[in-house]
Amino acid sequence: MAEAASRIFHTSLLPPFYPLRRGPHKPRPRFPPGPSPAPATKVVCSVPAAAASAAARASEARRVIPWGCDVDSLENASALQGWLSDSGLPPQKMAIQRVDVGERGLVALKNVRKGEKLLFVPPPLVITADSEWGCAEAGEVLKKNSVPDWPLLAIYLISEASLMGSSRWSNYISALPRQPYSLLYWTRAELDRYLEASQIRERAIERITNVIGTYDDLRSRIFSKHPELFPEEVFNLETFKWSFGILFSRLVRLPSMDGRVALVPWADMLNHSCEVETFLDYDSSSRGIVFTTDRPYQAGEQVFISYGRKSNGELLLSYGFVPKEGTNPSDSVELLLSLKKSDKSYSQKLEALRKHGLSASQCFPVQITGWPVELMAYAYLAVSPPSMSSQFEELAAAASNKTTTRKDMRFPEIEEQALQYILDSCESSISKYSKFLQESGSMDLDVTSPKQLNRRLFLKQLAVDLCTSERRILFRAQYILRRRLRDLRSGELRALTLFNGLRKLFK
Ligand SMILES: C[S@@+](CC[C@H](N)C(=O)[O-])C[C@H]1O[C@@H](n2cnc3c(N)ncnc32)[C@H](O)[C@@H]1O
C-alpha cells in the first residue's frame, strides 16, 4: 500500500492536538493568586428524563441544551457582556458589535493608541484545565485518568453546557457559536468535492480522525464506566465535534504562562487580521489577560489580534475563513514531493528518509518568497543517481531539518534535474487547482433545497478562495523555477561555475 504523504515544519501558535495519550499526570502550575472564583452551584450531574428511552433522551438533550447560539447573535453576546461586568471584568474600551469581518467582533469605543494595553480579563474569568467543574465528580474521574488538556477542556465545555443555567459559564456558553466554522464540520464528501486539489484536505481528514479516535478512546476507557456522569445522550461524537470546533477556533496559548492553553471569554470575540502581530498573553503586572495594540484604532473601528502566522489553509482548517487573496504574508501552500517507484535506489533512499522520520511522499511549505532548503534537499535526494548513494543519508537529514552543516546545499551536477523535478510537481499541482477552479463555476447548480444550496455555495466560495491563493503561490514558484532552469540551460551558470573553478585553482 502506498505510504500516506506526511507533512513537516508546521508552525502553529496553538499546540498540535494529539489523540489521548496515556501517561503520568503532571501537576499543572496554577494562575498566580487573584480573586477566587465564585463557588460553582452544587448540581446533580444528570440528564433530563432519566427514565425515558435512550433515543428520546438524546433528542431531549439536543433540544434542551442550547449548545451556543447563531454565529451572529448579539443578544447572547450582550448577556455575556453583562455577566462578565457583574463577575469582575473591568470597564473596557471595546464592545461586542456586529462587524464586516468575522460577523461579531470587538469594536473600539474610544480612540486607542498604538502600544496601549487592552482587555484585562482576570484569571477567575478564564477557563483552563484547572477550572472548577460544575460537576466535580466528572472532573475528578478525568483527572484520575490523566486526560490531557485538550480533551479535558472539550469534555469540560460539554459538561458545563449540559448543566445549562446551573453552570457558572452558562452566559459564556450561550454566546458561543452553535456551529463553529471549521473544517471539522465538513463532511468527507464535501472535503473530497471542494478541497481535492489542496493538501489541507488531508489535514482536515487527519484532524477529524483524531477527534473521532479521542472520543472512541474516552468512551471505551472512561464514559462507559461512568454512564451516570457521562451519559451518551450528552457526551457523544456530535457534541465532541462542537466542543473541539470551539477549542480549535477559540483556545489560546499564553506564552507567559508556560504556554498553557485557555479559553478567554470576551477576548475570544477578537477577530484575526493578517496585518497585526499582537496576541493575547498573561500580564503579571496587571494580573490579567491583555494584548498590546500594534497600531492605533479610531472609535468605531474593529480591533484585531493575530491568531498566529498561519497560512490561508491553516486558517480555514481551524477557524473556517480564508483571508482576501494576497493579504496574508504568512500564506503558504504544501507541495507534495514523492520518490519515484521506478528509481533504482528507491529502497535505499526510502530507508535514509525513514531514518530521519520522513517518507516516500512528503509535503513542504512553499511561500510566495520561496521554498525551504529542506525541500531542495529532498529534491536532490529524489533525483540523485546510485553513484551518490554515500550522500543519501546526508540529504535525508537535511530534508528533515535535523542537521546540516551545508546550509546552502548545492550539487551542480544534479541541480538541473532537481529543479525540473520540483517544477514537474509544481505544475502537476497547478493543473489540479486549475481543473477545480474551472469546474467550480458549474458545480452545485443541481441543488434545489435553499438550505443545502446556501451551505454548498458558502463552502465552495471558501474552497475557491483557498485554491486561488494556493495556486497563486505555485504560479510564482513555477515562474522562478522556469527562469532558473532557463539560465542554467543557457549555460550562464555553467560558465560562472567554470570561472569560479578556475579562480579557486589560481588562488
Ligand atoms: C475567536 S472567534 C472570534 C469571534 C467570532 N467572530 C464570534 O463572533 O464568535 C474566531 C472566529 O471568528 C471568525 N473570524 C475571525 N477572524 C476572521 C476574519 N479575519 N475573517 C472572517 N472570519 C473571522 C471565524 O468564524 C473564527 O472561527
The ligand as an SDF file (V2000), in Angstrom:
LIG
                    3D

 27 29  0  0  0  0  0  0  0  0999 V2000
  -12.0460   33.6350   18.2520 C   0  0  0  0  0  0  0  0  0  0  0  0
  -13.5130   33.6760   17.3390 S   0  0  0  0  0  0  0  0  0  0  0  0
  -13.7580   35.4020   17.0970 C   0  0  0  0  0  0  0  0  0  0  0  0
  -15.1680   35.8320   17.4390 C   0  0  0  0  0  0  0  0  0  0  0  0
  -16.2330   35.4100   16.4710 C   0  0  0  0  0  0  0  0  0  0  0  0
  -16.3110   36.3560   15.3660 N   0  0  0  0  0  0  0  0  0  0  0  0
  -17.5980   35.3030   17.1460 C   0  0  0  0  0  0  0  0  0  0  0  0
  -18.4970   36.0450   16.7770 O   0  0  0  0  0  0  0  0  0  0  0  0
  -17.7750   34.4470   17.9990 O   0  0  0  0  0  0  0  0  0  0  0  0
  -12.9100   33.0560   15.8240 C   0  0  0  0  0  0  0  0  0  0  0  0
  -13.9460   33.0040   14.7210 C   0  0  0  0  0  0  0  0  0  0  0  0
  -14.2010   34.3200   14.2460 O   0  0  0  0  0  0  0  0  0  0  0  0
  -14.2940   34.3530   12.8260 C   0  0  0  0  0  0  0  0  0  0  0  0
  -13.1760   35.1750   12.3010 N   0  0  0  0  0  0  0  0  0  0  0  0
  -12.0880   35.6150   12.9770 C   0  0  0  0  0  0  0  0  0  0  0  0
  -11.3080   36.3660   12.1980 N   0  0  0  0  0  0  0  0  0  0  0  0
  -11.8980   36.4150   10.9820 C   0  0  0  0  0  0  0  0  0  0  0  0
  -11.5550   37.0340    9.7370 C   0  0  0  0  0  0  0  0  0  0  0  0
  -10.4590   37.7680    9.5890 N   0  0  0  0  0  0  0  0  0  0  0  0
  -12.4020   36.8450    8.7020 N   0  0  0  0  0  0  0  0  0  0  0  0
  -13.5270   36.1070    8.8270 C   0  0  0  0  0  0  0  0  0  0  0  0
  -13.9010   35.4990    9.9720 N   0  0  0  0  0  0  0  0  0  0  0  0
  -13.1010   35.6560   11.0520 C   0  0  0  0  0  0  0  0  0  0  0  0
  -14.2030   32.9140   12.3740 C   0  0  0  0  0  0  0  0  0  0  0  0
  -15.5010   32.3950   12.2780 O   0  0  0  0  0  0  0  0  0  0  0  0
  -13.4740   32.2380   13.5240 C   0  0  0  0  0  0  0  0  0  0  0  0
  -13.7640   30.8680   13.6260 O   0  0  0  0  0  0  0  0  0  0  0  0
  1  2  1  0
  2  3  1  0
  2 10  1  0
  3  4  1  0
  4  5  1  0
  5  6  1  0
  5  7  1  0
  7  8  2  0
  7  9  1  0
 10 11  1  0
 11 12  1  0
 11 26  1  0
 12 13  1  0
 13 14  1  0
 13 24  1  0
 14 15  1  0
 14 23  1  0
 15 16  2  0
 16 17  1  0
 17 18  1  0
 17 23  2  0
 18 19  1  0
 18 20  2  0
 20 21  1  0
 21 22  2  0
 22 23  1  0
 24 25  1  0
 24 26  1  0
 26 27  1  0
M  CHG  2   2   1   9  -1
M  END
$$$$
